[in-house]
Amino acid sequence: AATEYTSHDVRFTAGHGAIYAIILKCPDDGKVDIISPVKSTDKNKLIVKDVSVLGYRGHEDFTIDEMGLHFTHKGLESRFPIVVKIETA
């Protein structure tokens, strides 16, 4: 049987000053929650400059809290995984 992924199934890779979050199932409502693998409120550990969804125009208005990074992208629709580029300082 095929594995049924959810929008909370995320894989990470990094390079060139960015972290890439591969979300294995595009969220139906466009609400993206990337739960942090590191539980920390220390803002000095990682500074996020910009967030964008590859293949879509524009940048995301995002929030970060102790649980992770959150944003909603209206019109986000794909039957394939999506990739979120998280640019860091």
N, C-alpha and C positions, 0 to 999 in steps of 0.2 A: 504494500500500500504506500502511496505517496505521502510524504510529510506535509502537513498543513501548517504553514508558517503564519505568524501574526505580525502586526506592525511593531511588536515589542521584541521581535527576533532581529538583532542587530549584530553586524560584524564590523570590525574597525581595521583600518590601515592608516598609515601616515606617511607624509613626505612633502618636501618643499614648503615647510611652514604651515602645513594644514593637516587636520585629521579628517579622514573620510569615513562617514558612518553609512554602511550599506544596510538599508532597511529592507528586509526580505519580503515584506508584503506592504504595498502602499496603503496607508490608512484611508478608509472610505470617506471620512469626514475631513481629511486634510490636516488633522491635528497630529503633530509629530512630537513625541516625548522620547528623548534619548536619555535613558536612565544612566547616570554616571556609574562606571564601575568602581570609582573611588569615592567613598563617602567623606567629603571634606567641605567645610565652609571657608577654607583659607583661599581667598581670592588671589593671593600672590602665586599660587601654584600654576594656574592656567588662566591666561587672559585671552578671551575670545574677541577678535576684532570684527569678524563678519561671518555670516551664515548664508549659504545659498544652496538651492537644489539644482544639481547638474541637469541640464536639458531644459530648464525653465528660466525665463527672464527675471531679473531683479534679485533683490536681496531680502532676507527675512527679518522682520522685527521679532526678536527673540527675548526670552527671559531665562535666567539661570538661577537655580536655587540649590538647596542641599541635595535634592533628588536628581538633578540633571538639567538638561537644556530643553526648552519647550518653545514651539511656535505653531501657528496655523497658517497653512498656505491654501488660499481659496483657489479652486480650479486644479488642484493637484490630483491627477488621475492617471493611473498606470496599472496594467495587469502584470507588470514586471517589477522587480525590485527597484528602489530609488536610491540615489546616492546624495547624501548631504555633505557639502564641503564646509568644514568649520576652520576658518582661518584664525591662527593664533599669533600672539606677539612673542 
